[in-house]
Amino acid sequence: MVKMKTMYFEKKFGISIDDLKSTIEIDDVIEKKIGRALRVKKQESLLINHAGCVFSLKDYEIDKKIESLM
């Protein structure tokens, strides 16, 4: 799977990924190709929280829950 991704990069940007030594060099290649600086933006989703959980987390006092069920 990784090779497929590097082949896509090499085809799209015309440079071998093996020639690059850092993510900064990769960023430079991409910025040159698109003609502007890369922009970092915050992605938010109502479905997934910051910890990566799909379901929202709740904090329970388990002792009180058990007592209320008895």
Backbone hydrogen bonds, N-H to C=O, Kabsch-Sander energy under -0.5 kcal/mol:
donor,donor_aa,acceptor,acceptor_aa,energy
5,K,1,M,-1.6
6,T,2,V,-2.3
7,M,3,K,-2.5
8,Y,4,M,-1.8
9,F,5,K,-2.1
10,E,6,T,-2.8
11,K,7,M,-2.3
12,K,8,Y,-2.6
13,F,9,F,-2.8
14,G,10,E,-1.5
19,D,16,S,-1.4
20,L,17,I,-1.1
26,I,22,S,-1.7
27,D,23,T,-2.8
28,D,24,I,-2.3
29,V,25,E,-2.0
30,I,26,I,-2.3
31,E,27,D,-3.0
32,K,28,D,-2.3
33,K,29,V,-1.9
34,I,30,I,-2.5
35,G,31,E,-1.6
36,R,31,E,-0.9
41,K,39,R,-0.6
49,N,53,C,-2.1
52,G,49,N,-1.7
60,Y,58,K,-0.6
62,I,60,Y,-1.0
65,K,61,E,-1.8
66,I,62,I,-2.4
67,E,63,D,-2.3
68,S,64,K,-2.2
69,L,65,K,-1.3
70,M,66,I,-1.1
